[in-house]
Amino acid sequence: MEKKKIFYGWIIVAAGCVIMAATMGILSNCNSLFIKPISEDLGISRQAVSAIISLLSFGSMAASFFAGRIFNETNIIRIMKIAVIVMVLSCFASSFATDIRMLYVTFAINGVTMCLTTTLPMTFILNNWFKDKVGYALGLASMGSGFGGALFSAIAGQLITRLGWRMTYRILALSILITAVPCIFLFLRLRPEEMGLEPYREQHEAAEQPQESTVSAAGYTYSEARRLPLFWILCAAAVILGLCMNGMYSTVSANLQDNGYSLAFSANFLSICMLVMAASKILLGKIFDRFGVRIGFCWACLALFLATLGLLFCRVPAALVLICIGIGFGFIFGAVVFPLSIPLVFGKKDYRAIMGPYASLISLGGVFGPIVFGRIYDMTGSYNPGYVFNLVIVGIVILVMLRILPNRNDQFS
């Protein structure tokens, strides 16, 4: 009997996982490890250093606004190739910074290139390769950012201690070069037709392609959704949660060190948090499927609340468990929570148009989060006032969402 070949789309998924691990895992998930070393080496405030994380989010947000015009039906992989090379050069250039302004420039560039090499283009590519199990494929690919964050946080923590932050940046740039670059150049294909294949269908891979359904998807159009108060309340929540999430994450390593933990410990701890985050992307999807958008969304908010509470009392060892679980489930609003929530709240009729503003607003909040928390630290000498602010505002979001989000029986399927 002839052995069944692996559908090449799963190779695309694996390549996407590696790309996410080596790009988002390094550029986004390792940043908090560098705040204190850069601040001490350059003799500048933590607020100023935290702003580089804001510029990473700003670059990504700015690129997302124009991505629809940049990408077309043929150039997606070509743009990814250019972007990943620029990313490597920019990351390497960061190690030579003698002034914070150079880091601002390189991190803004990193944000643009990260947008052009990760979630957005991989979504386009995987939707070409999969008709069934698209969400599952995207979930597997996006897990790479968590695994990469876990691996590279542990590595970066050891390297910073032994070699300094500058050499660490050079090694991380080399890591992107030898992992993400080959995956983009050698393994990605835009469409299955380029290889004489058909898109994946769970039980129809070898069968004749079924005709597309003529029934319109249920839900609101973008213009209809904008007339609903719920649309604007969720817009406000996206900004708030982006600010709280990104602002607080930028403080984790520095806060642990301020409370007596070593850099090596905080790096390893962040690695564990990233592993929990990778697994939680699938688990949270199951919560949404079983209990609906109200419970799923509020559970993620509660996790963010618990992570904040843990950081506030991190001197107590048990609080580290709260931080770990909270980061795992509460720091994935842009990657998982809003993409799962929007079709359940507004339907799938105009999903892409409705989802776009929320992705940008989460990034917008993420721009200001590290600046706000850095400013709070510089004014008070502690991150605790920022954590109290987080507890209050996330608690308000939970109460509002419990009231306005539809229950499982009233949401769109």
C-alpha positions in Angstrom: 0.0 0.0 0.0 1.4 3.4 -1.0 2.2 5.5 2.0 0.2 8.7 2.2 2.3 11.8 1.9 2.2 14.7 4.4 0.1 17.5 3.0 2.6 20.3 2.2 0.4 22.8 4.0 1.5 21.4 7.3 5.1 22.1 6.2 4.0 25.7 5.8 2.5 25.6 9.3 5.8 24.3 10.7 7.7 27.0 8.9 5.3 29.6 10.2 5.9 28.3 13.7 9.7 28.7 13.4 9.3 32.2 11.8 7.1 33.3 14.7 9.5 31.8 17.2 12.6 33.5 15.8 11.0 36.9 15.1 8.2 37.6 17.6 9.8 35.3 20.1 13.0 37.5 20.1 11.9 41.0 19.2 8.7 41.1 21.2 9.0 38.6 24.1 12.6 39.2 25.2 12.5 43.0 25.4 11.8 43.3 29.2 15.2 41.6 29.8 17.1 44.5 28.3 15.4 47.4 30.0 17.6 47.4 33.2 20.9 46.6 31.5 20.4 49.3 28.8 19.3 51.8 31.3 22.4 51.3 33.5 24.8 51.1 30.5 23.6 54.2 28.8 22.8 56.1 32.0 19.2 56.9 31.1 15.8 56.4 32.7 13.8 53.3 32.5 11.0 55.3 30.9 13.3 56.2 28.1 14.3 52.6 27.6 10.8 51.3 27.9 9.8 53.6 25.0 11.7 51.3 22.6 9.0 48.7 23.2 6.4 51.3 22.5 8.2 52.1 19.2 8.1 48.4 18.3 4.4 48.4 18.7 4.1 51.7 16.8 6.1 50.4 13.9 3.9 47.3 13.8 0.7 49.4 14.1 1.8 51.8 11.3 2.7 48.9 9.0 -0.7 47.2 9.7 -2.5 50.3 8.4 -0.8 50.1 5.0 -0.5 46.3 4.8 -3.6 45.9 2.8 -2.1 48.2 0.1 1.4 46.7 0.4 0.4 43.1 0.0 -1.3 41.8 -3.2 -2.1 38.4 -4.7 1.5 37.7 -5.8 4.0 39.7 -3.7 3.5 38.4 -0.1 6.5 36.1 0.1 8.7 38.5 -1.8 7.9 41.2 0.8 8.5 38.8 3.6 12.0 38.0 2.2 12.9 41.7 2.1 11.5 42.4 5.5 13.3 39.6 7.3 16.7 40.7 5.9 16.0 44.2 7.0 15.0 42.8 10.4 18.3 41.0 10.8 20.3 44.1 9.9 18.3 46.3 12.2 18.6 43.9 15.2 22.3 43.7 14.6 22.6 47.5 14.4 20.9 47.8 17.8 24.0 46.4 19.4 26.1 49.4 18.4 23.8 52.0 19.9 25.5 54.6 22.0 22.4 56.8 22.2 18.8 55.9 22.9 17.7 57.6 19.7 19.5 54.9 17.6 17.5 52.2 19.5 14.3 54.1 18.8 15.0 54.0 15.1 16.0 50.3 15.0 13.0 49.2 17.1 10.6 51.1 14.9 12.1 49.4 11.9 11.8 46.0 13.8 8.1 46.7 14.4 7.5 47.3 10.7 9.4 44.2 9.6 7.7 42.1 12.3 4.3 43.0 11.0 5.4 42.1 7.4 6.8 38.7 8.3 4.5 37.2 11.0 0.8 37.0 11.7 -0.6 39.1 8.9 1.1 37.5 5.9 1.0 34.0 7.5 -2.8 34.4 7.8 -3.0 35.2 4.1 -0.8 32.2 3.1 -2.5 29.7 5.3 -6.0 30.7 4.1 -4.8 29.8 0.6 -3.6 26.4 1.8 -6.4 25.4 4.1 -10.2 25.4 3.5 -10.8 23.3 6.6 -8.9 23.6 9.9 -7.8 27.2 9.1 -8.1 28.2 12.7 -6.2 25.1 13.9 -3.4 25.8 11.4 -3.2 29.4 12.5 -3.2 28.4 16.1 -0.3 26.0 15.6 1.7 28.5 13.7 1.1 31.2 16.3 2.3 29.0 19.1 5.8 29.6 17.8 5.9 33.0 19.4 5.3 31.5 22.8 7.9 28.7 22.3 10.4 31.1 20.9 9.8 33.5 23.7 10.5 30.8 26.2 13.6 29.5 24.5 15.2 32.9 23.7 14.3 34.5 27.0 16.3 31.8 28.8 19.2 32.1 26.3 19.1 35.9 26.4 19.1 36.0 30.2 22.3 33.9 30.3 24.0 35.8 27.5 23.3 39.3 29.0 24.8 38.1 32.3 27.9 36.7 30.7 28.5 38.8 27.6 26.4 41.9 28.0 23.4 43.2 26.2 25.3 44.3 23.0 26.7 40.9 22.2 23.4 39.4 23.1 21.6 41.5 20.4 24.2 40.3 17.9 23.7 36.7 18.7 19.9 37.1 18.6 20.2 38.7 15.1 22.3 35.7 14.0 19.6 33.4 15.4 17.0 35.1 13.2 19.3 34.8 10.2 19.8 31.0 10.6 16.2 30.1 11.5 13.6 32.5 10.0 15.4 33.4 6.8 15.8 29.8 5.5 12.1 29.1 6.3 10.9 32.1 4.4 13.3 31.6 1.4 13.1 27.8 1.1 9.8 26.5 2.5 7.0 29.1 2.0 4.8 28.8 -1.1 1.9 31.2 -1.6 -0.6 28.7 -3.0 -1.0 25.0 -3.3 -1.6 25.3 -7.0 2.1 26.2 -7.4 2.9 22.7 -6.4 0.1 21.0 -8.2 -2.0 20.6 -5.0 -5.4 21.6 -3.8 -6.2 23.4 -0.6 -6.7 21.2 2.4 -10.2 19.9 3.1 -10.6 17.5 6.1 -12.3 14.8 4.2 -12.0 16.0 0.6 -8.2 16.2 -0.1 -8.5 13.9 -3.1 -12.1 14.5 -4.0 -13.5 17.0 -6.4 -13.7 20.5 -4.8 -17.2 21.2 -3.5 -18.9 24.3 -4.7 -18.8 27.3 -2.4 -21.9 27.9 -0.4 -24.1 30.6 -1.9 -25.5 31.5 1.5 -24.2 34.7 2.9 -22.4 34.6 6.2 -24.5 35.9 9.1 -23.6 39.1 10.9 -23.1 42.8 10.5 -21.4 44.8 7.9 -18.6 47.1 9.0 -20.9 50.2 8.6 -23.7 48.5 10.5 -21.4 47.4 13.3 -20.1 51.0 13.7 -23.6 52.1 14.6 -23.7 49.8 17.6 -22.6 51.0 21.1 -20.9 47.6 21.6 -18.5 48.3 18.8 -17.2 51.4 20.4 -17.1 50.0 23.9 -14.9 47.1 22.5 -12.7 49.7 20.8 -12.1 51.4 24.1 -11.5 48.0 25.7 -8.9 47.2 23.0 -6.9 50.3 23.7 -7.1 49.9 27.5 -6.2 46.2 27.4 -3.3 46.9 25.0 -2.0 49.5 27.3 -2.3 47.3 30.4 -1.0 44.2 28.8 2.1 45.7 27.0 2.9 48.2 29.8 2.8 45.5 32.5 4.8 42.9 30.4 7.6 45.4 29.9 8.1 45.6 33.7 8.1 41.9 34.6 11.9 41.2 34.5 12.9 44.6 36.0 10.3 44.3 38.8 11.4 40.8 39.7 15.0 42.0 39.9 14.0 45.0 42.0 12.4 42.6 44.4 15.5 40.4 44.9 15.4 37.9 42.0 18.4 37.5 39.8 18.4 38.3 36.1 18.9 34.6 35.3 15.9 33.7 37.4 13.7 36.3 35.8 14.8 35.2 32.3 14.0 31.5 33.1 10.7 32.5 34.7 9.7 34.4 31.5 10.6 31.3 29.5 8.1 29.3 31.6 5.5 32.0 31.1 6.0 31.8 27.3 5.5 28.1 27.4 2.3 28.5 29.3 1.3 31.2 26.8 1.9 28.8 23.9 -0.3 26.1 25.3 -3.0 28.6 26.4 -3.7 29.7 22.8 -5.3 26.3 22.2 -6.9 26.0 25.7 -8.5 29.4 25.5 -10.0 28.5 22.1 -11.7 25.5 23.8 -13.0 27.8 26.5 -14.5 30.1 23.8 -16.0 27.1 22.0 -17.6 25.5 25.1 -18.6 28.5 27.2 -18.9 31.4 24.6 -17.5 34.8 24.1 -18.6 36.3 27.4 -16.8 33.7 29.6 -13.8 33.4 27.2 -13.2 37.2 27.1 -13.7 37.7 30.8 -11.5 34.8 31.6 -8.6 36.4 29.7 -9.3 39.7 31.5 -9.3 37.9 34.8 -6.0 36.3 34.0 -4.5 39.7 33.3 -5.9 40.8 36.7 -4.2 37.9 38.4 -0.9 38.5 36.7 -1.0 42.1 38.0 -1.9 40.9 41.5 1.0 38.5 41.3 3.5 41.2 40.3 2.3 43.4 43.1 3.1 40.7 45.7 5.9 38.9 43.8 8.1 38.7 47.0 5.8 35.9 48.0 6.8 32.7 46.0 3.1 31.7 45.5 2.5 34.9 43.6 4.8 33.7 40.9 2.2 31.1 40.0 -0.4 33.8 39.5 2.0 35.7 37.3 2.8 32.7 35.2 -0.9 31.7 34.6 -1.9 35.3 34.2 0.7 36.0 31.5 -0.2 32.8 29.7 -3.9 33.5 29.4 -4.0 37.3 29.8 -1.4 38.5 27.3 -2.8 37.2 24.1 -5.6 39.7 23.3 -4.2 40.6 19.9 -3.3 37.1 18.9 -6.2 35.1 20.2 -8.9 36.9 22.3 -10.1 39.6 19.8 -9.8 37.3 16.7 -12.0 34.8 18.5 -14.4 37.3 19.9 -15.2 39.5 16.9 -16.9 36.9 14.7 -19.0 35.7 17.7 -20.1 39.2 18.6 -20.6 40.7 15.1 -20.7 37.6 12.8 -18.5 36.7 9.9 -20.2 38.7 7.2 -17.6 41.5 7.3 -15.0 40.0 9.7 -11.8 41.3 8.1 -13.1 44.9 7.9 -14.3 44.8 11.5 -11.3 43.1 13.0 -8.8 45.6 11.4 -9.5 48.5 13.7 -9.3 46.3 16.8 -5.9 45.0 15.8 -4.6 48.6 15.4 -6.2 49.8 18.6 -4.6 47.0 20.7 -1.2 48.0 19.2 -2.1 51.7 19.9 -2.6 50.9 23.5 0.6 48.9 23.5 2.5 51.9 22.3 1.7 53.9 25.4 1.8 51.1 27.9 5.6 50.9 28.4 5.8 54.7 28.4 3.2 55.0 31.1 4.7 52.3 33.4 8.2 53.7 32.8 7.1 57.2 33.8 5.4 55.8 36.9 8.6 54.1 37.9 10.7 57.2 37.3 8.3 59.3 39.4 7.8 56.9 42.3 10.8 54.5 42.2 8.4 51.6 42.0 6.0 49.9 39.5 3.4 49.2 42.2 1.3 52.3 41.6 1.0 51.2 37.9 0.0 47.7 39.1 -2.8 49.2 41.3 -3.9 51.2 38.3 -4.0 48.0 36.2 -6.1 46.2 38.9 -8.7 49.0 38.9 -9.0 49.4 35.2 -9.0 45.7 34.3 -11.6 45.1 37.0 -13.8 47.7 35.4 -13.4 46.1 32.0 -14.4 42.7 33.5 -17.6 44.1 35.0 -18.6 45.9 31.8 -17.9 42.9 29.6 -20.0 40.6 31.8 -22.9 43.0 31.2 -22.6 43.8 27.5 -21.2 40.7 25.8 -23.7 38.2 24.5 -24.1 34.8 26.2 -23.5 31.6 24.4 -27.1 31.3 23.2 -27.2 34.8 21.8 -23.8 35.0 20.0 -23.2 34.3 16.4 -22.1 30.8 15.6 
